[in-house]
Amino acid sequence: MRLSEFRDAVAIAFGEEYAPTLCREMALTSLDSLTAQQALAKGVAPRDVWHALCDQMDVDPAVRAGQDPRMIIPPRR
């Protein structure tokens, strides 16, 4: 997953207005309480940040898997 795909997925799943705030403010416990923005800056793979965000926000499995036609999400490793 590329960074642009991550940003698109977050915007689709959470809305374009809320997505930037969520990535900037929500501490992801599975990523040592880093925010999505901090994790990406430290080199965590966008796919791993996406799955951590989905876990924390209890995202619908269909959205998480990218079954929205606007999303293509790679599976977990």
Secondary structure, DSSP 8 states (H G I E B T S, - for coil): --HHHHHHHHHHHH-TTHHHHHHHH-EEGGGTTEEHHHHHHTT--HHHHHHHHHHHHT--HHHHTT-STT-------
